[in-house]
Amino acid sequence: MKNKLFIVGAIFSLMACSAKKNIANKISSNNVQQTLINDYTFKVTEISTDPSYGLSPKNPVEVGGKDSGPKNERRYLNALAGPNGEALTYFRAGSCCPIKSDNALFGNSVMLDNYRVSWEGAKDTVSIYINMYDSGVLKAPKGFTIREN
């Protein structure tokens, strides 16, 4: 009888430790509601002072929207302009860089999308990393401006 109680107790202890571990490893999304200027453009009101914002996979732009993720990525990019207000051109270079997310469809990680962005007079394209699963405050990356509508 003592053996059975010990085994049951051990199982409950392992389950409790496992549950705590899973909670501790979860990353919480801010779930910020984005504002639209029109169906093609998000409202972005500030430029980031953080040199890594959007320009590093460790600090991606969070556009949110599991159901409209790719459209939200374009809505964000359509809100940006070059350093002197130039119109941007961009293309999706592919997915990369797994990160943890509460909004993952399977498991607890998602892939970022990498967009290559340029403007007239730019010497090269710039990579912008976008997380379409989580939603945060939208800012223009350092070195970019906000498109006037």
MDAnalysis code that builds the backbone (N, CA, C; Angstrom):
import MDAnalysis as mda
import numpy as np

u = mda.Universe.empty(447, n_residues=149, atom_resindex=np.repeat(np.arange(149), 3), trajectory=True)
u.add_TopologyAttr("name", ["N", "CA", "C"] * 149)
u.add_TopologyAttr("resid", np.arange(1, 150))
u.add_TopologyAttr("resname", ["MET", "LYS", "ASN", "LYS", "LEU", "PHE", "ILE", "VAL", "GLY", "ALA", "ILE", "PHE", "SER", "LEU", "MET", "ALA", "CYS", "SER", "ALA", "LYS", "LYS", "ASN", "ILE", "ALA", "ASN", "LYS", "ILE", "SER", "SER", "ASN", "ASN", "VAL", "GLN", "GLN", "THR", "LEU", "ILE", "ASN", "ASP", "TYR", "THR", "PHE", "LYS", "VAL", "THR", "GLU", "ILE", "SER", "THR", "ASP", "PRO", "SER", "TYR", "GLY", "LEU", "SER", "PRO", "LYS", "ASN", "PRO", "VAL", "GLU", "VAL", "GLY", "GLY", "LYS", "ASP", "SER", "GLY", "PRO", "LYS", "ASN", "GLU", "ARG", "ARG", "TYR", "LEU", "ASN", "ALA", "LEU", "ALA", "GLY", "PRO", "ASN", "GLY", "GLU", "ALA", "LEU", "THR", "TYR", "PHE", "ARG", "ALA", "GLY", "SER", "CYS", "CYS", "PRO", "ILE", "LYS", "SER", "ASP", "ASN", "ALA", "LEU", "PHE", "GLY", "ASN", "SER", "VAL", "MET", "LEU", "ASP", "ASN", "TYR", "ARG", "VAL", "SER", "TRP", "GLU", "GLY", "ALA", "LYS", "ASP", "THR", "VAL", "SER", "ILE", "TYR", "ILE", "ASN", "MET", "TYR", "ASP", "SER", "GLY", "VAL", "LEU", "LYS", "ALA", "PRO", "LYS", "GLY", "PHE", "THR", "ILE", "ARG", "GLU", "ASN"])
u.atoms.positions = np.array([
    [0.822, -1.196, 0.000],
    [0.000, 0.000, 0.000],
    [0.871, 1.267, 0.000],
    [1.957, 1.256, 0.825],
    [2.845, 2.415, 0.872],
    [3.499, 2.653, -0.476],
    [3.830, 1.560, -1.175],
    [4.447, 1.688, -2.491],
    [3.503, 2.382, -3.473],
    [2.224, 2.022, -3.434],
    [1.241, 2.635, -4.340],
    [1.089, 4.125, -4.035],
    [1.038, 4.468, -2.759],
    [0.920, 5.875, -2.382],
    [2.165, 6.654, -2.811],
    [3.332, 6.031, -2.665],
    [4.568, 6.677, -3.076],
    [4.575, 6.938, -4.580],
    [4.142, 5.944, -5.357],
    [4.117, 6.082, -6.818],
    [3.130, 7.171, -7.226],
    [1.936, 7.182, -6.618],
    [0.943, 8.210, -6.937],
    [1.486, 9.597, -6.577],
    [2.102, 9.709, -5.418],
    [2.694, 10.985, -5.002],
    [3.789, 11.437, -5.948],
    [4.624, 10.508, -6.385],
    [5.705, 10.840, -7.310],
    [5.141, 11.324, -8.648],
    [4.094, 10.674, -9.118],
    [3.476, 11.076, -10.390],
    [2.920, 12.494, -10.280],
    [2.198, 12.799, -9.201],
    [1.653, 14.144, -9.015],
    [2.761, 15.190, -8.914],
    [3.854, 14.849, -8.255],
    [4.977, 15.780, -8.137],
    [5.584, 16.088, -9.494],
    [5.755, 15.049, -10.308],
    [6.312, 15.246, -11.645],
    [5.383, 16.091, -12.505],
    [4.083, 15.831, -12.396],
    [3.114, 16.607, -13.177],
    [3.144, 18.071, -12.753],
    [3.234, 18.339, -11.486],
    [3.263, 19.716, -10.986],
    [4.517, 20.429, -11.469],
    [5.665, 19.768, -11.408],
    [6.916, 20.373, -11.878],
    [6.854, 20.631, -13.373],
    [6.291, 19.698, -14.118],
    [6.176, 19.836, -15.560],
    [5.284, 21.020, -15.913],
    [4.171, 21.178, -15.220],
    [3.262, 22.294, -15.497],
    [3.949, 23.624, -15.222],
    [4.693, 23.722, -14.130],
    [5.401, 24.959, -13.820],
    [6.436, 25.265, -14.892],
    [7.143, 24.247, -15.364],
    [8.163, 24.449, -16.385],
    [7.531, 24.992, -17.665],
    [6.396, 24.421, -18.101],
    [5.743, 24.880, -19.322],
    [5.291, 26.327, -19.199],
    [4.748, 26.705, -18.055],
    [4.301, 28.081, -17.862],
    [5.490, 29.030, -17.904],
    [6.580, 28.659, -17.284],
    [7.759, 29.531, -17.221],
    [8.369, 29.747, -18.603],
    [8.257, 28.773, -19.496],
    [8.872, 28.892, -20.812],
    [7.998, 29.610, -21.826],
    [6.754, 29.900, -21.479],
    [5.857, 30.575, -22.412],
    [6.216, 32.052, -22.525],
    [6.095, 32.590, -23.718],
    [6.315, 34.010, -23.957],
    [4.944, 34.648, -24.154],
    [4.650, 35.704, -23.433],
    [3.357, 36.368, -23.544],
    [3.387, 37.400, -24.649],
    [2.333, 37.443, -25.435],
    [2.172, 38.448, -26.467],
    [1.489, 39.667, -25.862],
    [1.828, 40.841, -26.371],
    [1.195, 42.061, -25.889],
    [-0.247, 42.180, -26.374],
    [-0.560, 41.565, -27.511],
    [-1.896, 41.600, -28.104],
    [-2.433, 43.016, -28.223],
    [-1.641, 43.914, -28.772],
    [-2.028, 45.290, -29.015],
    [-2.953, 45.336, -30.227],
    [-4.032, 46.084, -30.125],
    [-4.943, 46.249, -31.257],
    [-4.351, 47.274, -32.227],
    [-4.164, 46.885, -33.486],
    [-3.602, 47.782, -34.493],
    [-4.693, 48.687, -35.069],
    [-4.305, 49.884, -35.493],
    [-5.236, 50.843, -36.093],
    [-4.945, 50.939, -37.576],
    [-5.991, 50.911, -38.375],
    [-5.855, 51.024, -39.826],
    [-6.101, 52.456, -40.283],
    [-5.290, 52.922, -41.235],
    [-5.582, 54.178, -41.943],
    [-6.585, 53.859, -43.042],
    [-6.320, 52.767, -43.753],
    [-7.239, 52.215, -44.746],
    [-6.958, 50.716, -44.804],
    [-7.596, 49.999, -45.698],
    [-7.441, 48.541, -45.719],
    [-6.026, 48.091, -46.068],
    [-5.197, 49.000, -46.581],
    [-3.860, 48.644, -47.040],
    [-2.733, 49.165, -46.144],
    [-3.077, 49.961, -45.126],
    [-2.030, 50.642, -44.359],
    [-2.387, 50.745, -42.884],
    [-1.444, 50.340, -42.036],
    [-1.573, 50.551, -40.599],
    [-1.191, 51.988, -40.239],
    [-1.707, 52.453, -39.124],
    [-1.303, 53.749, -38.584],
    [-0.063, 53.532, -37.718],
    [1.029, 54.158, -38.100],
    [2.284, 54.132, -37.339],
    [2.574, 55.582, -36.978],
    [2.815, 55.837, -35.701],
    [2.938, 57.235, -35.267],
    [4.316, 57.613, -34.732],
    [5.197, 56.637, -34.555],
    [6.512, 57.003, -34.024],
    [7.634, 56.179, -34.650],
    [8.820, 56.723, -34.551],
    [10.028, 56.056, -35.042],
    [10.772, 55.508, -33.832],
    [11.175, 54.264, -33.906],
    [11.873, 53.630, -32.793],
    [13.242, 54.271, -32.574],
    [13.610, 54.374, -31.318],
    [14.966, 54.830, -30.979],
    [15.895, 53.638, -30.778],
    [15.317, 52.440, -30.765],
    [16.094, 51.209, -30.585],
    [16.662, 50.792, -31.945],
    [17.975, 50.774, -32.112],
    [18.563, 50.442, -33.418],
    [18.296, 49.010, -33.875],
    [17.826, 48.139, -32.981],
    [17.567, 46.752, -33.386],
    [16.106, 46.509, -33.769],
    [15.201, 47.454, -33.438],
    [13.770, 47.236, -33.680],
    [13.483, 47.008, -35.161],
    [12.962, 45.829, -35.467],
    [12.610, 45.479, -36.832],
    [13.790, 45.090, -37.704],
    [14.986, 45.467, -37.304],
    [16.167, 45.221, -38.116],
    [16.969, 44.016, -37.643],
    [16.503, 43.399, -36.574],
    [17.147, 42.211, -36.023],
    [16.087, 41.155, -35.747],
    [16.379, 39.894, -36.021],
    [15.404, 38.846, -35.700],
    [15.162, 38.726, -34.193],
    [16.025, 39.296, -33.382],
    [15.830, 39.254, -31.933],
    [14.848, 40.321, -31.446],
    [14.473, 41.255, -32.330],
    [13.550, 42.327, -31.973],
    [12.630, 42.646, -33.156],
    [11.806, 41.664, -33.581],
    [10.981, 41.858, -34.777],
    [9.800, 42.794, -34.541],
    [9.269, 43.315, -35.621],
    [8.024, 44.078, -35.597],
    [6.900, 43.060, -35.421],
    [5.971, 43.327, -34.514],
    [4.849, 42.412, -34.242],
    [3.572, 43.000, -34.816],
    [3.135, 42.467, -35.980],
    [1.954, 43.000, -36.663],
    [0.675, 42.246, -36.332],
    [0.787, 41.094, -35.668],
    [-0.384, 40.337, -35.225],
    [-1.251, 39.826, -36.359],
    [-2.227, 39.029, -35.989],
    [-3.231, 38.588, -36.951],
    [-2.976, 37.241, -37.560],
    [-3.260, 36.163, -36.826],
    [-3.083, 34.815, -37.367],
    [-3.810, 34.654, -38.703],
    [-5.031, 35.206, -38.785],
    [-5.845, 35.026, -39.987],
    [-5.470, 35.976, -41.113],
    [-4.866, 37.113, -40.773],
    [-4.507, 38.085, -41.807],
    [-3.045, 38.499, -41.692],
    [-2.202, 37.579, -41.250],
    [-0.793, 37.875, -41.023],
    [-0.060, 38.457, -42.213],
    [-0.068, 37.801, -43.395],
    [0.651, 38.368, -44.541],
    [0.108, 39.737, -44.953],
    [-1.206, 39.905, -44.883],
    [-1.798, 41.206, -45.212],
    [-1.343, 42.260, -44.201],
    [-1.265, 41.879, -42.914],
    [-0.798, 42.815, -41.891],
    [0.668, 43.186, -42.097],
    [1.457, 42.249, -42.575],
    [2.863, 42.567, -42.873],
    [2.935, 43.663, -43.935],
    [2.139, 43.523, -44.984],
    [2.122, 44.535, -46.054],
    [1.533, 45.855, -45.546],
    [0.500, 45.770, -44.701],
    [-0.083, 46.998, -44.123],
    [0.981, 47.778, -43.347],
    [1.819, 47.067, -42.635],
    [2.889, 47.713, -41.878],
    [3.905, 48.349, -42.833],
    [4.395, 47.575, -43.778],
    [5.411, 48.084, -44.699],
    [4.884, 49.265, -45.518],
    [3.586, 49.260, -45.846],
    [2.985, 50.366, -46.590],
    [2.948, 51.660, -45.774],
    [3.103, 51.574, -44.462],
    [3.089, 52.761, -43.596],
    [4.460, 53.423, -43.497],
    [5.487, 52.752, -43.997],
    [6.853, 53.261, -43.863],
    [7.304, 54.038, -45.093],
    [8.321, 54.862, -44.899],
    [8.960, 55.585, -45.999],
    [10.466, 55.561, -45.753],
    [11.211, 55.904, -46.776],
    [12.668, 55.959, -46.666],
    [13.113, 57.079, -45.733],
    [14.418, 57.248, -45.564],
    [14.958, 58.228, -44.614],
    [14.507, 59.664, -44.885],
    [14.225, 59.980, -46.138],
    [13.798, 61.335, -46.506],
    [12.374, 61.339, -47.054],
    [11.582, 60.350, -46.652],
    [10.190, 60.274, -47.105],
    [9.994, 59.556, -48.428],
    [11.029, 58.899, -48.937],
    [10.938, 58.203, -50.227],
    [9.950, 57.033, -50.149],
    [9.277, 56.768, -51.255],
    [8.405, 55.595, -51.357],
    [9.269, 54.338, -51.311],
    [8.773, 53.319, -50.637],
    [9.515, 52.065, -50.502],
    [9.079, 51.039, -51.530],
    [10.006, 50.177, -51.874],
    [9.685, 48.931, -52.562],
    [10.145, 47.818, -51.638],
    [9.453, 46.691, -51.683],
    [9.824, 45.586, -50.797],
    [9.410, 44.265, -51.416],
    [10.074, 43.215, -50.965],
    [9.689, 41.860, -51.333],
    [9.983, 40.938, -50.167],
    [9.208, 39.892, -50.085],
    [9.406, 38.906, -49.021],
    [10.551, 37.998, -49.435],
    [11.618, 37.995, -48.650],
    [12.798, 37.179, -48.947],
    [12.637, 35.757, -48.426],
    [11.699, 35.541, -47.501],
    [11.462, 34.200, -46.972],
    [11.250, 34.213, -45.477],
    [11.089, 33.023, -44.927],
    [10.923, 32.863, -43.479],
    [12.252, 32.468, -42.862],
    [12.412, 32.847, -41.625],
    [13.634, 32.498, -40.914],
    [13.382, 32.551, -39.417],
    [14.360, 32.229, -38.672],
    [14.486, 32.619, -37.282],
    [13.308, 32.218, -36.387],
    [13.266, 30.981, -35.913],
    [12.179, 30.596, -35.007],
    [12.266, 31.348, -33.677],
    [11.100, 31.801, -33.198],
    [11.008, 32.472, -31.897],
    [9.822, 31.891, -31.129],
    [9.841, 32.021, -29.812],
    [8.746, 31.523, -28.986],
    [7.558, 32.466, -29.080],
    [6.345, 31.867, -29.071],
    [5.122, 32.661, -29.136],
    [3.960, 31.886, -28.535],
    [3.123, 32.568, -27.773],
    [1.885, 31.967, -27.268],
    [0.900, 31.707, -28.402],
    [1.082, 32.371, -29.533],
    [0.145, 32.278, -30.646],
    [0.581, 31.301, -31.728],
    [1.537, 30.441, -31.414],
    [1.995, 29.437, -32.379],
    [0.859, 28.472, -32.697],
    [0.763, 28.063, -33.938],
    [-0.272, 27.113, -34.329],
    [0.046, 25.712, -33.820],
    [1.335, 25.368, -33.821],
    [1.794, 24.068, -33.335],
    [3.007, 24.299, -32.448],
    [3.043, 23.673, -31.298],
    [4.176, 23.846, -30.396],
    [4.162, 25.227, -29.780],
    [5.352, 25.776, -29.546],
    [5.419, 27.104, -28.935],
    [6.364, 28.044, -29.668],
    [6.642, 27.768, -30.953],
    [7.494, 28.692, -31.700],
    [6.890, 28.978, -33.076],
    [7.261, 30.140, -33.598],
    [6.811, 30.588, -34.913],
    [8.033, 31.047, -35.704],
    [7.861, 31.189, -36.984],
    [8.929, 31.698, -37.844],
    [8.652, 33.158, -38.186],
    [9.710, 33.943, -38.257],
    [9.599, 35.334, -38.682],
    [9.624, 35.396, -40.201],
    [9.092, 36.467, -40.759],
    [9.239, 36.732, -42.185],
    [10.271, 37.831, -42.363],
    [11.126, 37.652, -43.365],
    [12.166, 38.628, -43.681],
    [11.759, 39.332, -44.966],
    [11.637, 40.646, -44.886],
    [11.353, 41.461, -46.067],
    [12.579, 42.282, -46.394],
    [12.891, 42.360, -47.685],
    [13.988, 43.198, -48.158],
    [13.354, 44.484, -48.689],
    [13.797, 45.623, -48.140],
    [13.190, 46.923, -48.402],
    [14.215, 47.852, -49.038],
    [13.749, 48.648, -49.992],
    [14.633, 49.616, -50.636],
    [13.827, 50.855, -51.013],
    [14.510, 51.888, -51.476],
    [13.901, 53.129, -51.933],
    [14.845, 53.743, -52.947],
    [14.342, 54.701, -53.718],
    [15.165, 55.340, -54.740],
    [16.368, 56.013, -54.081],
    [17.550, 55.710, -54.595],
    [18.786, 56.279, -54.075],
    [19.460, 55.428, -52.999],
    [18.793, 54.361, -52.546],
    [19.405, 53.481, -51.529],
    [20.561, 52.716, -52.160],
    [21.610, 52.526, -51.381],
    [22.764, 51.784, -51.878],
    [22.532, 50.275, -51.840],
    [21.652, 49.818, -50.965],
    [21.384, 48.385, -50.809],
    [19.994, 48.223, -50.204],
    [19.524, 46.993, -50.161],
    [18.257, 46.722, -49.494],
    [18.507, 46.554, -47.992],
    [17.454, 46.745, -47.207],
    [17.507, 46.594, -45.758],
    [16.552, 45.474, -45.374],
    [16.981, 44.581, -44.490],
    [16.115, 43.510, -43.991],
    [15.261, 44.023, -42.842],
    [13.953, 43.766, -42.928],
    [13.037, 44.027, -41.816],
    [12.430, 42.684, -41.432],
    [12.478, 42.359, -40.146],
    [11.982, 41.093, -39.620],
    [10.617, 41.324, -38.983],
    [9.639, 40.521, -39.420],
    [8.258, 40.721, -38.975],
    [7.688, 39.439, -38.396],
    [7.048, 39.589, -37.240],
    [6.331, 38.515, -36.557],
    [4.849, 38.743, -36.822],
    [4.232, 37.862, -37.609],
    [2.822, 38.040, -37.944],
    [1.885, 37.343, -36.953],
    [2.418, 36.741, -35.919],
    [1.600, 36.007, -34.958],
    [1.289, 36.824, -33.705],
    [2.226, 37.652, -33.270],
    [2.052, 38.455, -32.068],
    [1.833, 39.906, -32.468],
    [1.258, 40.672, -31.563],
    [0.892, 42.043, -31.874],
    [1.460, 42.991, -30.834],
    [2.242, 43.958, -31.283],
    [2.835, 44.941, -30.391],
    [2.639, 46.345, -30.936],
    [3.167, 47.326, -30.242],
    [3.101, 48.713, -30.688],
    [3.954, 48.847, -31.949],
    [3.357, 49.401, -32.990],
    [4.067, 49.542, -34.262],
    [4.849, 50.845, -34.300],
    [6.106, 50.736, -34.696],
    [6.982, 51.890, -34.866],
    [7.734, 51.703, -36.176],
    [8.249, 52.778, -36.718],
    [9.137, 52.670, -37.870],
    [10.528, 52.336, -37.344],
    [11.253, 51.458, -38.026],
    [12.625, 51.181, -37.592],
    [13.489, 52.436, -37.707],
    [14.509, 52.510, -36.888],
    [15.449, 53.627, -36.922],
    [16.040, 53.725, -38.333],
    [16.091, 54.929, -38.870],
    [16.588, 55.129, -40.233],
    [15.468, 55.246, -41.252],
    [14.236, 54.894, -40.872],
    [13.070, 55.020, -41.732],
    [12.215, 56.186, -41.224],
    [11.282, 56.614, -42.053],
    [10.295, 57.604, -41.643],
    [8.914, 57.002, -41.852],
    [7.903, 57.762, -41.505],
    [6.518, 57.311, -41.631],
    [5.917, 57.969, -42.871],
    [5.299, 57.163, -43.696],
    [4.700, 57.655, -44.936],
    [3.567, 58.626, -44.639],
    [3.546, 59.722, -45.367],
    [2.440, 60.667, -45.240],
    [1.297, 60.190, -46.121],
    [0.096, 60.269, -45.573],
    [-1.077, 59.792, -46.344],
    [-1.919, 60.925, -46.838],
])
